[in-house]
């Protein structure tokens, strides 16, 4: 994965190993959305923040990927949060 958890004191954020513009959104965006149903850390954190940052930085790359996101979003919504 092109991302790692970065700790700044008590704050967690993600650090990308490559520029967002260089990522293949058809490959990575569905993976991050599938990770939203992951219950364990740090996968849950990476999926949440990764989705946010990919959506905010994706601009015109997101619309063509939407059909691939339907099933991962549906699965994530069916998971009960604890």
Secondary structure, DSSP 8 states (H G I E B T S, - for coil): --EEEEEETTEEEEEESS-GGGS-HHHHHHHHHHGGG--STTHHHHHHHHHHHHHHHHGGGSGGGHHHHHHHHHHHHHS---
